[in-house]
């Protein structure tokens, strides 16, 4: 598991086309925005059925994951 520290308005990029941006932080909470292609399903973890097997994450995906600066004006 990769653990990162981000401040409001900073982002994390996953691969070429997924962007996670910290929108707001508060006492014990964080609001994030996720920008992903329409073919990528984004769901809260508690909505996923318990019977579903955990997805297998290929090593190439982990290598592609990296944090970048907050200089992405296209991410609102």
Residue, then its C-alpha position, 0 to 999 in steps of 0.5 A: x500500500x502506498x501512503x501519501x500526505x497531501x494538502x488541500x488542492x494537491x493531487x495524486x495521479x494514477x496511470x495516465x488518466x486517473x486524478x485524485x484531488x484533495x478538495x477539503x480537509x476537516x476535523x477527522x474528514x477529508x473530501x476528495x475528487x476523483x477524475x477517471x474515464x467513463x469506463x472506470x467504475x468508482x464506488x465507495x468501499x462500503x457499497x461493494x458487496x462483501x462476496x466479491x473477490x478483491x481485484x488483482x492489481x498488476x505490478x505495472x499499475x503499481x509502478x505507474x502510480x505516482x504523486x505529482x504537483x498541484x499544477x493541474x488547472x483542468x482539475x476543478 
